[in-house]
Amino acid sequence: MSRTGYRFLLTPRWIALALVAALTVPGCLFLAGWQFGRLHDAERQNSLVRDNAEAAPVPVGEISPVGSTVRSEDEYRAVIVTGRYDVEHQLYVRNRPRDGRQGFHVLTPVVTSAGPAALVDRGWIAAPVNGEPTPPETPTGTVTVTGYLRPSESPKPADDLPAAQVLRIDTAGIAAALPYPLYGGYLQLATQKPPVPIVANRYSPDPGELPGTSSELLHRSYGWQWYVFAMIGPIGFVLLARREAADLRADSARQERGQHV
């Protein structure tokens, strides 16, 4: 008797395929839920960042006093500091690539009349082929800087670095070598008065470098992809089973025709 219908589903091979197809569903649903959980975290973080960046600037010492650490809820808070740039203690932060080019971030303290200073990340300059980086133009006299408050970076020990170069914006470590105290964290430059002309392709403070919504789009797309993958297993199993059944029916029909010849 020919094997017809879907009795083949009871064979070990097809039972194994059915188990694999069934197990892909909860696995994919779990991964989808995980991605949408990350999406919600990204949405909350991006909303906090946007609210902080768009808020009216407050003096940096009000939310990040000397020797403090930047709270997570204050990251990217718009802050303001007035003083003078201390170019003598300016630093260059190494290994900061941009658009496929190696470069530095220029880190300059702004010393206030009250005594403490705020570290200001003024932006990016390209790494020279040879020699030391060329200092960007710096305002003289009193300057008012508005920026986004960032937490201190984790220290990374390094030997034999050139003078005035660091690997991390480690506020506490940098403060130990300065003749004045530092406010907590550092400022990512947004605006400064008086302004300084920007030289094309050499120096740019990139005031718009805030976390965007790209991570939200990625998490959302990945989440829906896992939902699609969850359907592929069962649907693929059904299509394979129907094709197998059709092939078996065709074989059975050929055998019957052969018996009548």
C-alpha positions as CSV (number, residue, x, y, z in Angstrom):
1,M,0.0,0.0,0.0
2,S,1.4,3.4,-0.9
3,R,2.1,5.9,1.8
4,T,-0.3,8.8,1.2
5,G,-1.8,11.7,3.2
6,Y,0.2,13.1,6.0
7,R,1.1,9.9,7.8
8,F,4.8,10.8,7.1
9,L,4.6,13.4,9.8
10,L,4.8,10.6,12.3
11,T,8.3,9.6,11.1
12,P,11.3,10.5,13.3
13,R,12.6,13.0,10.7
14,W,9.4,15.0,10.5
15,I,8.8,14.8,14.3
16,A,12.3,16.4,14.7
17,L,11.5,19.1,12.1
18,A,8.2,19.8,13.9
19,L,10.0,20.2,17.2
20,V,12.6,22.6,15.6
21,A,9.9,24.7,14.1
22,A,7.9,24.8,17.3
23,L,11.0,25.8,19.4
24,T,11.9,28.7,17.1
25,V,8.6,30.4,18.0
26,P,9.3,31.1,21.7
27,G,12.9,31.8,21.1
28,C,12.1,34.4,18.4
29,L,9.4,35.9,20.6
30,F,11.8,36.2,23.5
31,L,14.3,38.0,21.3
32,A,11.6,40.3,20.0
33,G,10.6,41.2,23.5
34,W,14.2,41.8,24.4
35,Q,14.7,44.2,21.5
36,F,11.5,46.1,22.2
37,G,12.6,46.3,25.9
38,R,15.9,47.9,24.6
39,L,13.8,50.2,22.4
40,H,11.8,51.5,25.4
41,D,15.1,52.1,27.3
42,A,16.5,54.0,24.3
43,E,13.3,56.0,24.0
44,R,13.5,57.0,27.7
45,Q,17.2,57.9,27.5
46,N,16.8,59.9,24.3
47,S,13.8,61.7,25.8
48,L,15.9,62.6,28.8
49,V,18.8,63.7,26.6
50,R,16.6,65.9,24.5
51,D,14.9,67.5,27.5
52,N,18.2,68.2,29.2
53,A,19.8,69.6,26.1
54,E,16.9,71.9,25.3
55,A,16.5,73.1,28.9
56,A,17.5,76.6,29.8
57,P,21.3,76.5,30.7
58,V,22.2,76.7,34.4
59,P,25.6,77.4,36.0
60,V,27.6,74.2,35.9
61,G,28.5,74.5,39.6
62,E,24.8,74.2,40.5
63,I,24.4,70.7,39.3
64,S,28.0,69.5,39.1
65,P,30.0,71.1,42.0
66,V,33.8,70.7,42.4
67,G,34.8,67.0,42.9
68,S,31.4,65.6,42.2
69,T,30.3,63.0,39.6
70,V,27.7,63.7,37.0
71,R,24.4,61.9,37.8
72,S,22.9,59.9,35.0
73,E,19.8,62.1,35.0
74,D,22.0,65.2,34.5
75,E,23.9,63.9,31.5
76,Y,23.7,66.3,28.5
77,R,22.1,68.9,30.7
78,A,22.7,72.3,29.2
79,V,25.1,74.3,31.5
80,I,26.9,77.5,31.3
81,V,30.3,78.7,32.6
82,T,32.0,82.1,32.3
83,G,35.7,82.7,32.7
84,R,38.9,82.5,30.6
85,Y,40.3,79.7,28.6
86,D,43.6,78.4,30.2
87,V,45.5,77.5,27.0
88,E,48.6,76.8,29.0
89,H,46.9,73.7,30.5
90,Q,45.1,72.7,27.3
91,L,45.0,68.9,26.5
92,Y,44.5,66.8,23.4
93,V,42.5,63.6,23.8
94,R,43.9,60.9,21.6
95,N,42.3,58.2,19.5
96,R,39.1,60.2,18.5
97,P,38.4,59.1,14.9
98,R,35.9,61.0,12.8
99,D,34.7,60.2,9.3
100,G,37.4,57.7,8.9
101,R,40.2,60.1,10.0
102,Q,42.3,60.0,13.1
103,G,42.2,63.0,15.3
104,F,42.1,64.6,18.7
105,H,39.5,66.3,20.9
106,V,40.7,69.7,22.2
107,L,40.1,69.9,26.0
108,T,40.6,73.4,27.5
109,P,39.8,74.5,31.1
110,V,37.7,77.6,31.5
111,V,38.8,79.2,34.8
112,T,36.1,81.1,36.6
113,S,36.6,84.3,38.7
114,A,35.5,82.2,41.7
115,G,38.5,79.9,41.3
116,P,37.2,76.5,40.0
117,A,37.4,75.6,36.4
118,A,35.3,73.6,34.0
119,L,36.8,71.3,31.4
120,V,35.4,72.1,27.9
121,D,35.6,69.6,25.0
122,R,35.9,72.2,22.2
123,G,35.7,69.6,19.4
124,W,37.8,67.7,17.0
125,I,41.0,68.4,15.1
126,A,42.7,66.1,12.6
127,A,45.8,64.3,13.7
128,P,48.9,65.7,11.9
129,V,51.0,63.4,9.7
130,N,54.0,64.3,11.7
131,G,54.6,66.3,14.8
132,E,52.2,67.8,17.4
133,P,48.6,68.8,16.8
134,T,48.1,72.4,15.7
135,P,46.2,74.4,18.4
136,P,42.9,75.8,17.3
137,E,42.2,79.5,17.6
138,T,41.1,80.3,21.2
139,P,39.2,83.4,22.4
140,T,41.2,85.6,24.7
141,G,39.8,87.4,27.8
142,T,36.4,86.5,29.3
143,V,34.4,83.9,27.5
144,T,30.9,82.5,28.2
145,V,30.6,78.8,27.2
146,T,27.4,76.9,26.9
147,G,27.7,73.2,26.7
148,Y,26.3,69.8,27.5
149,L,27.3,68.2,30.7
150,R,29.1,64.9,30.3
151,P,30.4,62.4,32.9
152,S,34.1,61.8,33.4
153,E,35.5,58.9,31.3
154,S,37.0,55.9,33.0
155,P,40.8,56.3,33.4
156,K,43.1,54.3,31.1
157,P,46.8,54.2,32.1
158,A,49.2,55.0,29.3
159,D,52.9,55.3,29.2
160,D,55.1,57.5,27.1
161,L,52.4,59.8,25.9
162,P,53.5,63.1,24.4
163,A,53.2,66.2,26.6
164,A,49.6,67.6,26.9
165,Q,48.0,64.4,25.5
166,V,45.6,62.0,27.3
167,L,43.6,59.0,26.4
168,R,40.6,59.7,28.4
169,I,38.7,62.7,29.8
170,D,39.3,61.6,33.3
171,T,38.3,64.7,35.3
172,A,39.7,63.6,38.6
173,G,43.0,62.5,37.1
174,I,43.3,65.7,35.1
175,A,42.5,67.8,38.2
176,A,45.4,66.3,40.1
177,A,47.8,68.1,37.7
178,L,46.1,71.5,37.6
179,P,46.6,74.5,40.0
180,Y,42.8,74.9,40.5
181,P,39.9,72.6,41.3
182,L,37.5,71.3,38.6
183,Y,33.8,71.0,38.5
184,G,32.5,67.5,38.1
185,G,32.5,66.0,34.6
186,Y,33.1,68.1,31.5
187,L,31.3,70.3,29.0
188,Q,30.7,69.3,25.4
189,L,30.8,72.7,23.7
190,A,27.6,74.0,22.2
191,T,28.2,77.8,21.8
192,Q,30.8,80.3,23.1
193,K,30.9,84.1,23.3
194,P,32.8,85.6,21.7
195,P,32.7,83.0,18.9
196,V,35.7,81.8,17.1
197,P,35.7,81.3,13.3
198,I,35.8,77.6,12.3
199,V,38.5,76.6,9.8
200,A,36.9,74.2,7.3
201,N,38.1,70.6,7.6
202,R,40.4,71.4,10.5
203,Y,38.5,72.2,13.6
204,S,34.8,71.8,14.4
205,P,33.1,71.7,17.8
206,D,30.3,69.5,16.5
207,P,27.7,71.1,18.8
208,G,25.0,68.7,17.5
209,E,26.7,65.5,18.5
210,L,23.9,64.2,20.8
211,P,22.5,60.7,20.9
212,G,19.9,60.6,18.1
213,T,17.1,58.2,17.4
214,S,19.0,55.8,15.3
215,S,19.2,53.3,18.1
216,E,15.4,53.5,18.4
217,L,15.0,52.7,14.7
218,L,17.4,49.8,14.9
219,H,15.8,48.2,18.0
220,R,12.3,48.6,16.4
221,S,13.3,47.0,13.1
222,Y,15.1,44.2,14.9
223,G,12.1,43.6,17.1
224,W,9.8,43.2,14.1
225,Q,12.3,41.1,12.3
226,W,12.2,38.6,15.2
227,Y,8.4,38.5,15.0
228,V,8.8,37.7,11.3
229,F,11.3,35.0,12.1
230,A,8.9,33.5,14.6
231,M,6.4,33.0,11.8
232,I,8.9,31.6,9.4
233,G,9.4,28.3,11.3
234,P,5.8,27.2,11.5
235,I,4.9,28.5,8.0
236,G,8.0,26.9,6.5
237,F,7.2,23.6,8.2
238,V,3.6,23.6,6.8
239,L,4.9,24.4,3.3
240,L,7.4,21.7,3.4
241,A,4.8,19.2,4.7
242,R,2.4,20.1,1.9
243,R,5.1,19.8,-0.7
244,E,6.1,16.4,0.7
245,A,2.5,15.3,0.7
246,A,2.1,16.4,-2.9
247,D,5.3,14.5,-3.9
248,L,4.0,11.4,-2.2
249,R,0.7,11.7,-3.9
250,A,2.4,12.1,-7.3
251,D,4.6,9.0,-6.6
252,S,1.5,7.0,-5.6
253,A,-0.3,8.1,-8.8
254,R,2.7,7.0,-11.0
255,Q,2.8,3.7,-9.3
256,E,-0.9,3.1,-9.8
257,R,-0.6,4.0,-13.5
258,G,2.4,1.6,-13.8
259,Q,0.4,-1.2,-12.3
260,H,-2.4,-0.8,-14.9
261,V,-0.1,-0.8,-17.8
